[in-house]
Amino acid sequence: MIVGPRTIGRAARLPVYVLALLLVALFIPVHLNLWPNFPIWYHLFFLGTLAPLVILGGRSIRPATSRTASP
């Protein structure tokens, strides 16, 4: 049996939230270094949409359905 994201998906929401927070935490120092090179709207848009889009992607995973082999 192959276990993929569709099999694991819905049951574990905590890893999705941890990943979202981890990505924001890791990208904040990068954006502080890039702050003078880009306009403020770029930083606000990127950091503001990073966590919600990761969470939305985590919620879009559907549980696997049982499949039967056809003869």
N, CA, C, O and CB atoms as a CASP TS submission, in Angstrom:
PFRMAT TS
TARGET T0000
AUTHOR 0000-0000-0000
METHOD Language model
MODEL 1
PARENT N/A
ATOM      1  N   MET     1       0.846  -1.179   0.000  1.00  0.00           N
ATOM      2  CA  MET     1       0.000   0.000   0.000  1.00  0.00           C
ATOM      3  C   MET     1       0.887   1.237   0.000  1.00  0.00           C
ATOM      4  O   MET     1       1.808   1.348   0.809  1.00  0.00           O
ATOM      5  CB  MET     1      -0.960   0.001   1.219  1.00  0.00           C
ATOM      6  N   ILE     2       0.615   2.142  -0.886  1.00  0.00           N
ATOM      7  CA  ILE     2       1.373   3.382  -0.970  1.00  0.00           C
ATOM      8  C   ILE     2       0.682   4.432  -0.108  1.00  0.00           C
ATOM      9  O   ILE     2      -0.511   4.691  -0.264  1.00  0.00           O
ATOM     10  CB  ILE     2       1.504   3.865  -2.447  1.00  0.00           C
ATOM     11  N   VAL     3       1.441   5.029   0.798  1.00  0.00           N
ATOM     12  CA  VAL     3       0.901   6.059   1.673  1.00  0.00           C
ATOM     13  C   VAL     3       1.382   7.401   1.156  1.00  0.00           C
ATOM     14  O   VAL     3       2.586   7.646   1.067  1.00  0.00           O
ATOM     15  CB  VAL     3       1.327   5.837   3.161  1.00  0.00           C
ATOM     16  N   GLY     4       0.451   8.259   0.819  1.00  0.00           N
ATOM     17  CA  GLY     4       0.792   9.572   0.296  1.00  0.00           C
ATOM     18  C   GLY     4       0.095  10.655   1.087  1.00  0.00           C
ATOM     19  O   GLY     4      -0.520  10.371   2.115  1.00  0.00           O
ATOM     20  N   PRO     5       0.180  11.896   0.626  1.00  0.00           N
ATOM     21  CA  PRO     5      -0.436  12.999   1.350  1.00  0.00           C
ATOM     22  C   PRO     5      -1.943  12.868   1.468  1.00  0.00           C
ATOM     23  O   PRO     5      -2.528  13.365   2.431  1.00  0.00           O
ATOM     24  CB  PRO     5      -0.102  14.291   0.682  1.00  0.00           C
ATOM     25  N   ARG     6      -2.582  12.215   0.518  1.00  0.00           N
ATOM     26  CA  ARG     6      -4.034  12.053   0.610  1.00  0.00           C
ATOM     27  C   ARG     6      -4.416  11.100   1.735  1.00  0.00           C
ATOM     28  O   ARG     6      -5.501  11.220   2.304  1.00  0.00           O
ATOM     29  CB  ARG     6      -4.597  11.545  -0.716  1.00  0.00           C
ATOM     30  N   THR     7      -3.550  10.170   2.057  1.00  0.00           N
ATOM     31  CA  THR     7      -3.846   9.223   3.122  1.00  0.00           C
ATOM     32  C   THR     7      -3.649   9.864   4.493  1.00  0.00           C
ATOM     33  O   THR     7      -4.425   9.610   5.414  1.00  0.00           O
ATOM     34  CB  THR     7      -2.966   7.978   2.988  1.00  0.00           C
ATOM     35  N   ILE     8      -2.637  10.677   4.632  1.00  0.00           N
ATOM     36  CA  ILE     8      -2.281  11.254   5.925  1.00  0.00           C
ATOM     37  C   ILE     8      -3.071  12.534   6.190  1.00  0.00           C
ATOM     38  O   ILE     8      -3.497  12.781   7.318  1.00  0.00           O
ATOM     39  CB  ILE     8      -0.777  11.539   5.984  1.00  0.00           C
ATOM     40  N   GLY     9      -3.261  13.328   5.172  1.00  0.00           N
ATOM     41  CA  GLY     9      -3.839  14.655   5.153  1.00  0.00           C
ATOM     42  C   GLY     9      -4.676  15.176   6.291  1.00  0.00           C
ATOM     43  O   GLY     9      -4.155  15.855   7.175  1.00  0.00           O
ATOM     44  N   ARG    10      -5.945  14.882   6.296  1.00  0.00           N
ATOM     45  CA  ARG    10      -6.896  15.527   7.185  1.00  0.00           C
ATOM     46  C   ARG    10      -6.674  15.245   8.661  1.00  0.00           C
ATOM     47  O   ARG    10      -6.961  16.099   9.500  1.00  0.00           O
ATOM     48  CB  ARG    10      -8.256  15.112   6.819  1.00  0.00           C
ATOM     49  N   ALA    11      -6.176  14.083   8.989  1.00  0.00           N
ATOM     50  CA  ALA    11      -6.056  13.706  10.394  1.00  0.00           C
ATOM     51  C   ALA    11      -5.064  14.580  11.143  1.00  0.00           C
ATOM     52  O   ALA    11      -5.237  14.808  12.340  1.00  0.00           O
ATOM     53  CB  ALA    11      -5.645  12.258  10.509  1.00  0.00           C
ATOM     54  N   ALA    12      -4.049  15.065  10.488  1.00  0.00           N
ATOM     55  CA  ALA    12      -2.989  15.802  11.169  1.00  0.00           C
ATOM     56  C   ALA    12      -2.967  17.249  10.704  1.00  0.00           C
ATOM     57  O   ALA    12      -2.346  17.575   9.692  1.00  0.00           O
ATOM     58  CB  ALA    12      -1.624  15.143  10.922  1.00  0.00           C
ATOM     59  N   ARG    13      -3.645  18.112  11.442  1.00  0.00           N
ATOM     60  CA  ARG    13      -3.639  19.534  11.101  1.00  0.00           C
ATOM     61  C   ARG    13      -2.504  20.282  11.786  1.00  0.00           C
ATOM     62  O   ARG    13      -2.045  21.307  11.282  1.00  0.00           O
ATOM     63  CB  ARG    13      -4.966  20.165  11.476  1.00  0.00           C
ATOM     64  N   LEU    14      -2.054  19.788  12.910  1.00  0.00           N
ATOM     65  CA  LEU    14      -0.986  20.463  13.645  1.00  0.00           C
ATOM     66  C   LEU    14       0.273  20.641  12.803  1.00  0.00           C
ATOM     67  O   LEU    14       0.856  21.725  12.833  1.00  0.00           O
ATOM     68  CB  LEU    14      -0.652  19.687  14.903  1.00  0.00           C
ATOM     69  N   PRO    15       0.723  19.633  12.051  1.00  0.00           N
ATOM     70  CA  PRO    15       1.923  19.846  11.225  1.00  0.00           C
ATOM     71  C   PRO    15       1.756  20.955  10.183  1.00  0.00           C
ATOM     72  O   PRO    15       2.731  21.614   9.822  1.00  0.00           O
ATOM     73  CB  PRO    15       2.289  18.559  10.523  1.00  0.00           C
ATOM     74  N   VAL    16       0.552  21.160   9.705  1.00  0.00           N
ATOM     75  CA  VAL    16       0.314  22.228   8.723  1.00  0.00           C
ATOM     76  C   VAL    16       0.527  23.588   9.377  1.00  0.00           C
ATOM     77  O   VAL    16       1.174  24.463   8.802  1.00  0.00           O
ATOM     78  CB  VAL    16      -1.121  22.130   8.133  1.00  0.00           C
ATOM     79  N   TYR    17      -0.021  23.766  10.584  1.00  0.00           N
ATOM     80  CA  TYR    17       0.153  25.036  11.292  1.00  0.00           C
ATOM     81  C   TYR    17       1.610  25.248  11.714  1.00  0.00           C
ATOM     82  O   TYR    17       2.116  26.370  11.672  1.00  0.00           O
ATOM     83  CB  TYR    17      -0.761  25.085  12.523  1.00  0.00           C
ATOM     84  N   VAL    18       2.266  24.191  12.111  1.00  0.00           N
ATOM     85  CA  VAL    18       3.682  24.294  12.481  1.00  0.00           C
ATOM     86  C   VAL    18       4.516  24.687  11.269  1.00  0.00           C
ATOM     87  O   VAL    18       5.406  25.532  11.368  1.00  0.00           O
ATOM     88  CB  VAL    18       4.192  22.959  13.073  1.00  0.00           C
ATOM     89  N   LEU    19       4.228  24.071  10.123  1.00  0.00           N
ATOM     90  CA  LEU    19       4.948  24.419   8.898  1.00  0.00           C
ATOM     91  C   LEU    19       4.712  25.876   8.515  1.00  0.00           C
ATOM     92  O   LEU    19       5.650  26.573   8.127  1.00  0.00           O
ATOM     93  CB  LEU    19       4.522  23.500   7.750  1.00  0.00           C
ATOM     94  N   ALA    20       3.480  26.338   8.619  1.00  0.00           N
ATOM     95  CA  ALA    20       3.168  27.728   8.277  1.00  0.00           C
ATOM     96  C   ALA    20       3.940  28.693   9.169  1.00  0.00           C
ATOM     97  O   ALA    20       4.528  29.655   8.676  1.00  0.00           O
ATOM     98  CB  ALA    20       1.660  27.987   8.401  1.00  0.00           C
ATOM     99  N   LEU    21       3.944  28.445  10.468  1.00  0.00           N
ATOM    100  CA  LEU    21       4.677  29.317  11.389  1.00  0.00           C
ATOM    101  C   LEU    21       6.182  29.231  11.173  1.00  0.00           C
ATOM    102  O   LEU    21       6.889  30.234  11.265  1.00  0.00           O
ATOM    103  CB  LEU    21       4.343  28.959  12.831  1.00  0.00           C
ATOM    104  N   LEU    22       6.663  28.033  10.887  1.00  0.00           N
ATOM    105  CA  LEU    22       8.089  27.852  10.636  1.00  0.00           C
ATOM    106  C   LEU    22       8.540  28.608   9.391  1.00  0.00           C
ATOM    107  O   LEU    22       9.600  29.234   9.394  1.00  0.00           O
ATOM    108  CB  LEU    22       8.413  26.371  10.491  1.00  0.00           C
ATOM    109  N   LEU    23       7.742  28.551   8.331  1.00  0.00           N
ATOM    110  CA  LEU    23       8.098  29.279   7.111  1.00  0.00           C
ATOM    111  C   LEU    23       8.121  30.784   7.344  1.00  0.00           C
ATOM    112  O   LEU    23       9.027  31.470   6.870  1.00  0.00           O
ATOM    113  CB  LEU    23       7.119  28.944   5.989  1.00  0.00           C
ATOM    114  N   VAL    24       7.140  31.299   8.064  1.00  0.00           N
ATOM    115  CA  VAL    24       7.134  32.737   8.360  1.00  0.00           C
ATOM    116  C   VAL    24       8.349  33.104   9.210  1.00  0.00           C
ATOM    117  O   VAL    24       9.011  34.110   8.956  1.00  0.00           O
ATOM    118  CB  VAL    24       5.824  33.144   9.089  1.00  0.00           C
ATOM    119  N   ALA    25       8.633  32.291  10.209  1.00  0.00           N
ATOM    120  CA  ALA    25       9.780  32.577  11.083  1.00  0.00           C
ATOM    121  C   ALA    25      11.100  32.529  10.327  1.00  0.00           C
ATOM    122  O   ALA    25      12.012  33.302  10.623  1.00  0.00           O
ATOM    123  CB  ALA    25       9.820  31.587  12.241  1.00  0.00           C
ATOM    124  N   LEU    26      11.213  31.633   9.357  1.00  0.00           N
ATOM    125  CA  LEU    26      12.457  31.538   8.595  1.00  0.00           C
ATOM    126  C   LEU    26      12.581  32.643   7.540  1.00  0.00           C
ATOM    127  O   LEU    26      13.691  33.051   7.198  1.00  0.00           O
ATOM    128  CB  LEU    26      12.547  30.177   7.925  1.00  0.00           C
ATOM    129  N   PHE    27      11.457  33.122   7.030  1.00  0.00           N
ATOM    130  CA  PHE    27      11.519  34.153   6.000  1.00  0.00           C
ATOM    131  C   PHE    27      11.631  35.572   6.556  1.00  0.00           C
ATOM    132  O   PHE    27      12.038  36.475   5.825  1.00  0.00           O
ATOM    133  CB  PHE    27      10.309  34.059   5.130  1.00  0.00           C
ATOM    134  N   ILE    28      11.284  35.798   7.819  1.00  0.00           N
ATOM    135  CA  ILE    28      11.393  37.147   8.381  1.00  0.00           C
ATOM    136  C   ILE    28      12.840  37.652   8.354  1.00  0.00           C
ATOM    137  O   ILE    28      13.056  38.782   7.915  1.00  0.00           O
ATOM    138  CB  ILE    28      10.858  37.164   9.820  1.00  0.00           C
ATOM    139  N   PRO    29      13.841  36.885   8.797  1.00  0.00           N
ATOM    140  CA  PRO    29      15.216  37.400   8.715  1.00  0.00           C
ATOM    141  C   PRO    29      15.667  37.673   7.281  1.00  0.00           C
ATOM    142  O   PRO    29      16.414  38.620   7.035  1.00  0.00           O
ATOM    143  CB  PRO    29      16.169  36.420   9.360  1.00  0.00           C
ATOM    144  N   VAL    30      15.221  36.853   6.345  1.00  0.00           N
ATOM    145  CA  VAL    30      15.577  37.074   4.940  1.00  0.00           C
ATOM    146  C   VAL    30      15.001  38.396   4.461  1.00  0.00           C
ATOM    147  O   VAL    30      15.679  39.165   3.780  1.00  0.00           O
ATOM    148  CB  VAL    30      15.071  35.914   4.052  1.00  0.00           C
ATOM    149  N   HIS    31      13.751  38.659   4.817  1.00  0.00           N
ATOM    150  CA  HIS    31      13.116  39.896   4.374  1.00  0.00           C
ATOM    151  C   HIS    31      13.686  41.115   5.084  1.00  0.00           C
ATOM    152  O   HIS    31      13.687  42.211   4.522  1.00  0.00           O
ATOM    153  CB  HIS    31      11.622  39.823   4.600  1.00  0.00           C
ATOM    154  N   LEU    32      14.166  40.943   6.302  1.00  0.00           N
ATOM    155  CA  LEU    32      14.829  42.067   6.960  1.00  0.00           C
ATOM    156  C   LEU    32      16.106  42.447   6.224  1.00  0.00           C
ATOM    157  O   LEU    32      16.439  43.629   6.130  1.00  0.00           O
ATOM    158  CB  LEU    32      15.144  41.725   8.421  1.00  0.00           C
ATOM    159  N   ASN    33      16.819  41.461   5.704  1.00  0.00           N
ATOM    160  CA  ASN    33      18.021  41.753   4.920  1.00  0.00           C
ATOM    161  C   ASN    33      17.682  42.355   3.561  1.00  0.00           C
ATOM    162  O   ASN    33      18.447  43.155   3.023  1.00  0.00           O
ATOM    163  CB  ASN    33      18.844  40.486   4.730  1.00  0.00           C
ATOM    164  N   LEU    34      16.536  41.971   3.009  1.00  0.00           N
ATOM    165  CA  LEU    34      16.127  42.482   1.697  1.00  0.00           C
ATOM    166  C   LEU    34      15.292  43.762   1.781  1.00  0.00           C
ATOM    167  O   LEU    34      14.914  44.322   0.752  1.00  0.00           O
ATOM    168  CB  LEU    34      15.343  41.421   0.962  1.00  0.00           C
ATOM    169  N   TRP    35      15.007  44.222   2.981  1.00  0.00           N
ATOM    170  CA  TRP    35      14.095  45.348   3.179  1.00  0.00           C
ATOM    171  C   TRP    35      14.424  46.566   2.311  1.00  0.00           C
ATOM    172  O   TRP    35      13.513  47.125   1.701  1.00  0.00           O
ATOM    173  CB  TRP    35      14.110  45.753   4.624  1.00  0.00           C
ATOM    174  N   PRO    36      15.676  46.998   2.229  1.00  0.00           N
ATOM    175  CA  PRO    36      15.948  48.196   1.417  1.00  0.00           C
ATOM    176  C   PRO    36      15.856  47.963  -0.092  1.00  0.00           C
ATOM    177  O   PRO    36      15.779  48.927  -0.854  1.00  0.00           O
ATOM    178  CB  PRO    36      17.316  48.721   1.745  1.00  0.00           C
ATOM    179  N   ASN    37      15.863  46.714  -0.537  1.00  0.00           N
ATOM    180  CA  ASN    37      15.887  46.431  -1.967  1.00  0.00           C
ATOM    181  C   ASN    37      14.508  46.359  -2.621  1.00  0.00           C
ATOM    182  O   ASN    37      14.399  46.449  -3.844  1.00  0.00           O
ATOM    183  CB  ASN    37      16.598  45.149  -2.198  1.00  0.00           C
ATOM    184  N   PHE    38      13.467  46.199  -1.829  1.00  0.00           N
ATOM    185  CA  PHE    38      12.123  46.027  -2.375  1.00  0.00           C
ATOM    186  C   PHE    38      11.155  46.968  -1.665  1.00  0.00           C
ATOM    187  O   PHE    38      11.411  47.376  -0.532  1.00  0.00           O
ATOM    188  CB  PHE    38      11.654  44.558  -2.235  1.00  0.00           C
ATOM    189  N   PRO    39      10.053  47.314  -2.314  1.00  0.00           N
ATOM    190  CA  PRO    39       9.071  48.183  -1.650  1.00  0.00           C
ATOM    191  C   PRO    39       8.349  47.438  -0.520  1.00  0.00           C
ATOM    192  O   PRO    39       8.323  46.207  -0.486  1.00  0.00           O
ATOM    193  CB  PRO    39       8.042  48.712  -2.677  1.00  0.00           C
ATOM    194  N   ILE    40       7.770  48.204   0.393  1.00  0.00           N
ATOM    195  CA  ILE    40       7.136  47.620   1.570  1.00  0.00           C
ATOM    196  C   ILE    40       5.956  46.723   1.203  1.00  0.00           C
ATOM    197  O   ILE    40       5.697  45.731   1.885  1.00  0.00           O
ATOM    198  CB  ILE    40       6.676  48.718   2.507  1.00  0.00           C
ATOM    199  N   TRP    41       5.238  47.065   0.132  1.00  0.00           N
ATOM    200  CA  TRP    41       4.084  46.246  -0.244  1.00  0.00           C
ATOM    201  C   TRP    41       4.517  44.830  -0.602  1.00  0.00           C
ATOM    202  O   TRP    41       3.762  43.886  -0.373  1.00  0.00           O
ATOM    203  CB  TRP    41       3.334  46.881  -1.422  1.00  0.00           C
ATOM    204  N   TYR    42       5.706  44.661  -1.154  1.00  0.00           N
ATOM    205  CA  TYR    42       6.204  43.330  -1.499  1.00  0.00           C
ATOM    206  C   TYR    42       6.373  42.481  -0.244  1.00  0.00           C
ATOM    207  O   TYR    42       5.930  41.334  -0.198  1.00  0.00           O
ATOM    208  CB  TYR    42       7.540  43.430  -2.259  1.00  0.00           C
ATOM    209  N   HIS    43       7.011  43.046   0.767  1.00  0.00           N
ATOM    210  CA  HIS    43       7.247  42.313   2.007  1.00  0.00           C
ATOM    211  C   HIS    43       5.929  41.998   2.708  1.00  0.00           C
ATOM    212  O   HIS    43       5.735  40.881   3.190  1.00  0.00           O
ATOM    213  CB  HIS    43       8.166  43.116   2.939  1.00  0.00           C
ATOM    214  N   LEU    44       5.025  42.971   2.769  1.00  0.00           N
ATOM    215  CA  LEU    44       3.741  42.751   3.425  1.00  0.00           C
ATOM    216  C   LEU    44       2.920  41.698   2.696  1.00  0.00           C
ATOM    217  O   LEU    44       2.286  40.852   3.328  1.00  0.00           O
ATOM    218  CB  LEU    44       2.960  44.055   3.509  1.00  0.00           C
ATOM    219  N   PHE    45       2.929  41.747   1.381  1.00  0.00           N
ATOM    220  CA  PHE    45       2.169  40.763   0.609  1.00  0.00           C
ATOM    221  C   PHE    45       2.750  39.363   0.785  1.00  0.00           C
ATOM    222  O   PHE    45       2.010  38.411   1.033  1.00  0.00           O
ATOM    223  CB  PHE    45       2.155  41.145  -0.878  1.00  0.00           C
ATOM    224  N   PHE    46       4.053  39.234   0.660  1.00  0.00           N
ATOM    225  CA  PHE    46       4.684  37.924   0.762  1.00  0.00           C
ATOM    226  C   PHE    46       4.503  37.321   2.145  1.00  0.00           C
ATOM    227  O   PHE    46       4.048  36.185   2.273  1.00  0.00           O
ATOM    228  CB  PHE    46       6.161  38.024   0.433  1.00  0.00           C
ATOM    229  N   LEU    47       4.853  38.070   3.177  1.00  0.00           N
ATOM    230  CA  LEU    47       4.762  37.536   4.531  1.00  0.00           C
ATOM    231  C   LEU    47       3.317  37.386   4.997  1.00  0.00           C
ATOM    232  O   LEU    47       3.001  36.496   5.786  1.00  0.00           O
ATOM    233  CB  LEU    47       5.519  38.430   5.492  1.00  0.00           C
ATOM    234  N   GLY    48       2.445  38.260   4.503  1.00  0.00           N
ATOM    235  CA  GLY    48       1.039  38.208   4.901  1.00  0.00           C
ATOM    236  C   GLY    48       0.263  37.065   4.270  1.00  0.00           C
ATOM    237  O   GLY    48      -0.729  36.608   4.837  1.00  0.00           O
ATOM    238  N   THR    49       0.691  36.601   3.124  1.00  0.00           N
ATOM    239  CA  THR    49      -0.028  35.513   2.460  1.00  0.00           C
ATOM    240  C   THR    49       0.646  34.160   2.626  1.00  0.00           C
ATOM    241  O   THR    49       0.058  33.138   2.272  1.00  0.00           O
ATOM    242  CB  THR    49      -0.170  35.818   0.998  1.00  0.00           C
ATOM    243  N   LEU    50       1.849  34.128   3.150  1.00  0.00           N
ATOM    244  CA  LEU    50       2.590  32.873   3.258  1.00  0.00           C
ATOM    245  C   LEU    50       1.865  31.854   4.147  1.00  0.00           C
ATOM    246  O   LEU    50       1.580  30.744   3.699  1.00  0.00           O
ATOM    247  CB  LEU    50       3.989  33.140   3.808  1.00  0.00           C
ATOM    248  N   ALA    51       1.568  32.210   5.380  1.00  0.00           N
ATOM    249  CA  ALA    51       0.911  31.270   6.302  1.00  0.00           C
ATOM    250  C   ALA    51      -0.498  30.905   5.852  1.00  0.00           C
ATOM    251  O   ALA    51      -0.836  29.721   5.857  1.00  0.00           O
ATOM    252  CB  ALA    51       0.858  31.863   7.700  1.00  0.00           C
ATOM    253  N   PRO    52      -1.345  31.873   5.460  1.00  0.00           N
ATOM    254  CA  PRO    52      -2.695  31.480   5.024  1.00  0.00           C
ATOM    255  C   PRO    52      -2.699  30.553   3.816  1.00  0.00           C
ATOM    256  O   PRO    52      -3.535  29.653   3.741  1.00  0.00           O
ATOM    257  CB  PRO    52      -3.501  32.708   4.702  1.00  0.00           C
ATOM    258  N   LEU    53      -1.798  30.748   2.881  1.00  0.00           N
ATOM    259  CA  LEU    53      -1.777  29.872   1.707  1.00  0.00           C
ATOM    260  C   LEU    53      -1.270  28.476   2.046  1.00  0.00           C
ATOM    261  O   LEU    53      -1.726  27.498   1.454  1.00  0.00           O
ATOM    262  CB  LEU    53      -0.912  30.480   0.615  1.00  0.00           C
ATOM    263  N   VAL    54      -0.339  28.367   2.985  1.00  0.00           N
ATOM    264  CA  VAL    54       0.120  27.044   3.419  1.00  0.00           C
ATOM    265  C   VAL    54      -1.025  26.316   4.128  1.00  0.00           C
ATOM    266  O   VAL    54      -1.240  25.127   3.897  1.00  0.00           O
ATOM    267  CB  VAL    54       1.361  27.165   4.361  1.00  0.00           C
ATOM    268  N   ILE    55      -1.756  27.022   4.983  1.00  0.00           N
ATOM    269  CA  ILE    55      -2.885  26.416   5.693  1.00  0.00           C
ATOM    270  C   ILE    55      -3.990  26.034   4.716  1.00  0.00           C
ATOM    271  O   ILE    55      -4.588  24.964   4.840  1.00  0.00           O
ATOM    272  CB  ILE    55      -3.431  27.378   6.762  1.00  0.00           C
ATOM    273  N   LEU    56      -4.263  26.897   3.752  1.00  0.00           N
ATOM    274  CA  LEU    56      -5.268  26.581   2.730  1.00  0.00           C
ATOM    275  C   LEU    56      -4.857  25.351   1.924  1.00  0.00           C
ATOM    276  O   LEU    56      -5.695  24.504   1.614  1.00  0.00           O
ATOM    277  CB  LEU    56      -5.476  27.784   1.788  1.00  0.00           C
ATOM    278  N   GLY    57      -3.603  25.250   1.593  1.00  0.00           N
ATOM    279  CA  GLY    57      -3.116  24.071   0.879  1.00  0.00           C
ATOM    280  C   GLY    57      -3.218  22.815   1.717  1.00  0.00           C
ATOM    281  O   GLY    57      -3.522  21.743   1.194  1.00  0.00           O
ATOM    282  N   GLY    58      -2.968  22.933   3.015  1.00  0.00           N
ATOM    283  CA  GLY    58      -3.100  21.785   3.901  1.00  0.00           C
ATOM    284  C   GLY    58      -4.539  21.330   4.048  1.00  0.00           C
ATOM    285  O   GLY    58      -4.803  20.140   4.223  1.00  0.00           O
ATOM    286  N   ARG    59      -5.465  22.263   3.977  1.00  0.00           N
ATOM    287  CA  ARG    59      -6.885  21.906   4.083  1.00  0.00           C
ATOM    288  C   ARG    59      -7.447  21.334   2.794  1.00  0.00           C
ATOM    289  O   ARG    59      -8.478  20.662   2.808  1.00  0.00           O
ATOM    290  CB  ARG    59      -7.692  23.114   4.483  1.00  0.00           C
ATOM    291  N   SER    60      -6.787  21.590   1.695  1.00  0.00           N
ATOM    292  CA  SER    60      -7.325  21.132   0.414  1.00  0.00           C
ATOM    293  C   SER    60      -7.050  19.654   0.150  1.00  0.00           C
ATOM    294  O   SER    60      -7.582  19.085  -0.804  1.00  0.00           O
ATOM    295  CB  SER    60      -6.747  21.958  -0.709  1.00  0.00           C
ATOM    296  N   ILE    61      -6.230  19.033   0.984  1.00  0.00           N
ATOM    297  CA  ILE    61      -5.926  17.611   0.804  1.00  0.00           C
ATOM    298  C   ILE    61      -7.136  16.805   1.246  1.00  0.00           C
ATOM    299  O   ILE    61      -7.627  16.970   2.362  1.00  0.00           O
ATOM    300  CB  ILE    61      -4.648  17.191   1.609  1.00  0.00           C
ATOM    301  N   ARG    62      -7.610  15.940   0.375  1.00  0.00           N
ATOM    302  CA  ARG    62      -8.764  15.104   0.692  1.00  0.00           C
ATOM    303  C   ARG    62      -8.303  13.732   1.162  1.00  0.00           C
ATOM    304  O   ARG    62      -7.269  13.229   0.721  1.00  0.00           O
ATOM    305  CB  ARG    62      -9.694  14.971  -0.530  1.00  0.00           C
ATOM    306  N   PRO    63      -9.080  13.127   2.063  1.00  0.00           N
ATOM    307  CA  PRO    63      -8.702  11.771   2.469  1.00  0.00           C
ATOM    308  C   PRO    63      -8.844  10.795   1.327  1.00  0.00           C
ATOM    309  O   PRO    63      -9.693  10.974   0.453  1.00  0.00           O
ATOM    310  CB  PRO    63      -9.543  11.309   3.645  1.00  0.00           C
ATOM    311  N   ALA    64      -8.024   9.770   1.325  1.00  0.00           N
ATOM    312  CA  ALA    64      -8.049   8.777   0.259  1.00  0.00           C
ATOM    313  C   ALA    64      -9.340   7.963   0.338  1.00  0.00           C
ATOM    314  O   ALA    64      -9.824   7.647   1.424  1.00  0.00           O
ATOM    315  CB  ALA    64      -6.814   7.850   0.346  1.00  0.00           C
ATOM    316  N   THR    65      -9.870   7.641  -0.796  1.00  0.00           N
ATOM    317  CA  THR    65     -11.051   6.773  -0.845  1.00  0.00           C
ATOM    318  C   THR    65     -10.595   5.361  -1.140  1.00  0.00           C
ATOM    319  O   THR    65      -9.545   5.142  -1.745  1.00  0.00           O
ATOM    320  CB  THR    65     -12.078   7.258  -1.917  1.00  0.00           C
ATOM    321  N   SER    66     -11.393   4.414  -0.706  1.00  0.00           N
ATOM    322  CA  SER    66     -11.005   3.038  -0.970  1.00  0.00           C
ATOM    323  C   SER    66     -11.230   2.705  -2.430  1.00  0.00           C
ATOM    324  O   SER    66     -12.274   3.015  -3.003  1.00  0.00           O
ATOM    325  CB  SER    66     -11.782   2.073  -0.074  1.00  0.00           C
ATOM    326  N   ARG    67     -10.254   2.081  -3.008  1.00  0.00           N
ATOM    327  CA  ARG    67     -10.342   1.735  -4.435  1.00  0.00           C
ATOM    328  C   ARG    67     -10.372   0.221  -4.573  1.00  0.00           C
ATOM    329  O   ARG    67      -9.643  -0.497  -3.889  1.00  0.00           O
ATOM    330  CB  ARG    67      -9.144   2.338  -5.242  1.00  0.00           C
ATOM    331  N   THR    68     -11.210  -0.237  -5.449  1.00  0.00           N
ATOM    332  CA  THR    68     -11.249  -1.675  -5.709  1.00  0.00           C
ATOM    333  C   THR    68     -10.700  -1.925  -7.102  1.00  0.00           C
ATOM    334  O   THR    68     -10.905  -1.134  -8.022  1.00  0.00           O
ATOM    335  CB  THR    68     -12.698  -2.241  -5.569  1.00  0.00           C
ATOM    336  N   ALA    69     -10.020  -3.004  -7.234  1.00  0.00           N
ATOM    337  CA  ALA    69      -9.442  -3.361  -8.545  1.00  0.00           C
ATOM    338  C   ALA    69     -10.548  -3.859  -9.458  1.00  0.00           C
ATOM    339  O   ALA    69     -11.401  -4.647  -9.048  1.00  0.00           O
ATOM    340  CB  ALA    69      -8.325  -4.448  -8.398  1.00  0.00           C
ATOM    341  N   SER    70     -10.526  -3.398 -10.684  1.00  0.00           N
ATOM    342  CA  SER    70     -11.512  -3.852 -11.660  1.00  0.00           C
ATOM    343  C   SER    70     -11.000  -5.129 -12.340  1.00  0.00           C
ATOM    344  O   SER    70      -9.806  -5.250 -12.617  1.00  0.00           O
ATOM    345  CB  SER    70     -11.802  -2.737 -12.717  1.00  0.00           C
ATOM    346  N   PRO    71     -11.906  -6.082 -12.608  1.00  0.00           N
ATOM    347  CA  PRO    71     -11.460  -7.346 -13.216  1.00  0.00           C
ATOM    348  C   PRO    71     -11.035  -7.186 -14.645  1.00  0.00           C
ATOM    349  O   PRO    71     -10.637  -8.161 -15.284  1.00  0.00           O
ATOM    350  CB  PRO    71     -12.545  -8.371 -13.143  1.00  0.00           C
TER
END
